[in-house]
Amino acid sequence: MSYETSPDSSETAAPVPAKATHVTVGEGEVGQRLDNWLMRTLKGLPRSLVYRLVRTGQVRINGKRAKPDTRVALGDDIRLPPQREQPAPSGEAAPRSVPKSLLEVVAGAIVREERELLVINKPAGLAVHGGSGLAFGVIEALRALRPDEELELVHRLDRETSGILLVARNRKALRELHGAFREGRVEKRYLALVKGQWNLGKTTVDVPLATRQKQGGERMVRVHESGKDARSTFEGVDFFGAKGTLMQVTIDTGRTHQIRVHAAHAGHPVAGDPKYGDRAYNEDMRALGLERMFLHAQSVSLDWPTPDHTFQISVPLPPELSTVIDWLSVKRPRRRR
């Protein structure tokens, strides 16, 4: 399922200054991604244009080029380009409002609301943020629903992965949650259906992953010694013979496509994965009713905001995945280890 839309809007973009200006990052802005900081500072500017300004070096931090995911720090001097330096891309429409249908989906996906934290049960097919050809994602919809809050993504999920997504409701909460992730005080558990009978027991795949950007912005990840450390622990939950194994997966790192690439590296690609999966196996599973990648962020537990306060939440498999498991359980002999 895809949530990409093309709505109409009467909104207009906030004008970019007529000449280059410099803005100093304040205390309440520390830790924001540069792209998000720009979206807030230049309200209404199309995200595609924000990325183009950063990519072409027209936005600089302390006189140096930066990437969209660079975190801004207190006192950083950020250069904003003059209007004449960045004409809108040919044919680009004025900024659009988030469509009502997407607002309803995201509002209905909020499963828990704490004073400083929102928990979203993200559907598959919905991106966590706009970009790469998508106008909107979860965070844009949430900000439209709650314009008076400083909402920021705590982490990310692949577009085709369903399940728990954490969103901080203010900058202080975001810093505390990022600290919990860095210090290993967060445990995320996923459920994945993988190809074949898993005979490796409880296994940790500890191999580095390298990301490269293909033409058109598509990201591909591979196992490579030059990559970043990545560790995923796989353990079989239910066994369906040659048709597959339902795995519980925990991750110690949060690299792009980590579970998917590690599963394929172990010889058991995730069912329905169009990028790293097995094409013939995916076709077989589609015949059984699997129309998406079988990867679901099932639970999160963390010590936050202090080690004596444990936050825990879990969400069940969505119907389109649980139906596949039910079918496998009935139609194929299931073996438990």
Buried (B, 14 or more C-beta within 10 A) or exposed (E): EEBBBEEEEEEEBEEBEEEBEEBEBEEEBBBBBBBBBBBEBBEEBBBBBBBBBBEEEBBBBEEEEBEBEBBBEEEBEBBBBEEEEBEBEEEEEEBBBBBEEBBEBBEEBBBBEEEBBBBBBBBBBBBBBBBBEBBBBBBBBBBBBBEEBBBBBBBBBBBBBBBBBBBBBBBBBBBBBBEBBEEEBBBBBBBBBBBBBBEEEEBEBEBBBBBEEEEEEEEBBBBEEEBEEBBBBBBBBBBBEEBBBBBBBBBBBEBBBBBBBBBBBBEBBBBBBEBBBBEEBBEBBEEBEBEBBBBBBBBBBBBBBEEEEEBEBEBEBBEBBEBBBEBBEEEBEBEEE
